[in-house]
Amino acid sequence: METTNKIFARSVKEILVAIALFIFSTFLFSQKETYKWTFGQGVGLDFTGGSSPVTFSHALTGTKVYESTASICDGSGALLFYTNGYSVYDKNGALMSGGDQTLKTGLGGTNGSAVQGVTIVKHPSNSLYYVFTTDAANDATDYGFNYATVDLSQNSGLGAVTAITRLKDENNANFNTTEEVGVTLAANGYDIWVLTHEYKSGGSSKFLAYKVTASAVTATPVVTSIGYNYTTRDEGRGTMIFSSGSTHAAVVHHHQNWPYNNAIELYNFDNSTGILSSLVTLGNTNWNNYASAYSAVFSPDASKLYVTFIAYQGIVQYDLASWGNQAVIKASETLITGSTSGEYGQMKVGPDGTLYKARVGTSYVATVSGNLNGAASSLTYTNNGVALSPTGTSSYSMPNMYAPANASLPVKLISFTAGKKAKHVELIWTLASAINNDYFIVEHSSDGEKFTALEKINGVGNVSTMMTLSAVDATPFAGMNYYRLKMVDYDASFEYSVVAAINMEVNVFALPCNYLREGENLFVNYSVEESANYTMTVYEINGDLKYSQEMIVSSGQGQLLLPADFSSGTYLLVITKKDALVLSRRFLIQ
């Protein structure tokens, strides 16, 4: 066996973080839930081809697509359903069961509309979707902030709208909203924050943040009173967005009262608590083209902000490198060359990194191409960026939807349990069905929050009948042990099971990763599935690095020769291949 020694000064935490980032980044760019956009009069853009988008037709036409549209796909980019905030249509363009004119966006008037009036949010862990709707500035009907539940497990996968719930404020009372809704990932990487802004006669500066968890949409919001006091319904026209890192937010709206500095607002966002803070205003103090903002998007790395305006067709870039510094950010205000030539409309950054802007009543959408994270001078504005004819025409809208990076996989998990078996813990999970399931990783924790990989189990591929799988932890901690199941798809996307807990009152050292002494030599047994170059790293139980080397090994059982200076105690063996976790097991030296 050929070996090469190489000591790495990395802790267990650093290795696991690197692995998590690798898996997350692979997953993030493999999912295509937001790759088909429905908007305008019967026209949409399809980005699943991997190059320039192509148009496709859909059933949204007429006055009810003025501003509010949303659509969602599965992980491969196949359209699942779409909506105009008024009705819900299935993937075939037919009205979904329970979705005919049932949504509660303020669309009572002939041309009723709301900028972010409808938003689709993917449930963190199953086949449910939530469709959030707001009030509309030009419709005084008392609708409030609502969500409809769309269950795609019904009607042979075509789905059904199964419930509509009006959300209450912190006092359990009905309230009215502006047209703004923002969605972002919570700090735990799993739950989702959904925020809106209150409107009431006499004014309100209240943001309400609701958390979407695996079990429910929280009934009581987190409230932040900060920023502009909306005094008229029309001032509630606007957009709320979050940065890719979920820690910054921007709010733009149709500011009508002098001074106009609150037309653009920047906030810090605590994605653990749902609280907004550290307001910075970028609007103008005198009435001009930039006084009344309409739509906004962050660049992919959130280093730039792009804004459109009600009374002005131009797209303006703000450099956010000096986040929190009003004077510096305001001084960076730059008009994108050529962007004043087209009608104003909502904007959205596509999967291809291009910015797209709706052009109401035309057969085109405009584009801003180039590095959106770079200087405005390097960007190219094209008024007739994408031709929509003969499929349809643009309205003001761009679709508003959110599918988190941990979006559910087609693995239907019935149960995941942990039970005692002698001195071991037996993990058992039962599947109802699975599609494209590559493998499972059983993860273990002593506190229910920080998990490490315990064992990798081969997946089941595609199954349509119930089946049960199991794994054994032969070295549980004394006291409480927590376990969860990571279910990984062929394209590296994944989801987690619920957490199973069990109390083991004594230490158990019947270890799956055993050691062997032969004279002065100390060996640790391991097993790998394929021949390759691996990094074998051993840590002390407190996380300190003890030993590491790269090894070219053959598939199957193997032995790692350790230095003779290992003392008695419990250790962790971590085997990685190109920073991807292969095995993580504890062993005891007595």
WOUR-V832132 format. One record per helix or strand. SS is the DSSP state (h for helix, s for strand). FROM is the first residue (numbers start at 0). LEN is the number of residues. Records with the same first field share a line. If there is no record, write none. Layout:
BEGIN
SS->FROM-LEN / FROM-LEN
END
This chain:
BEGIN
s->2-3 / 35-4 / 40-1 / 42-4 / 53-4 / 69-4 / 78-5 / 87-3 / 94-1 / 96-1 / 117-5 / 127-6 / 135-1 / 138-1 / 145-6 / 159-7 / 175-10 / 191-8 / 203-9 / 216-1 / 221-9 / 237-5 / 247-6 / 259-1 / 263-7 / 274-7 / 283-1 / 292-6 / 303-6 / 315-4 / 333-2 / 346-3 / 354-3 / 363-6 / 379-8 / 392-1 / 400-2 / 410-11 / 423-22 / 451-12 / 466-7 / 478-11 / 493-3 / 499-5 / 514-4 / 520-8 / 531-9 / 544-9 / 555-7 / 568-9 / 579-10
h->11-17 / 62-3 / 154-3 / 233-3 / 260-3 / 325-6 / 338-3 / 375-3
END
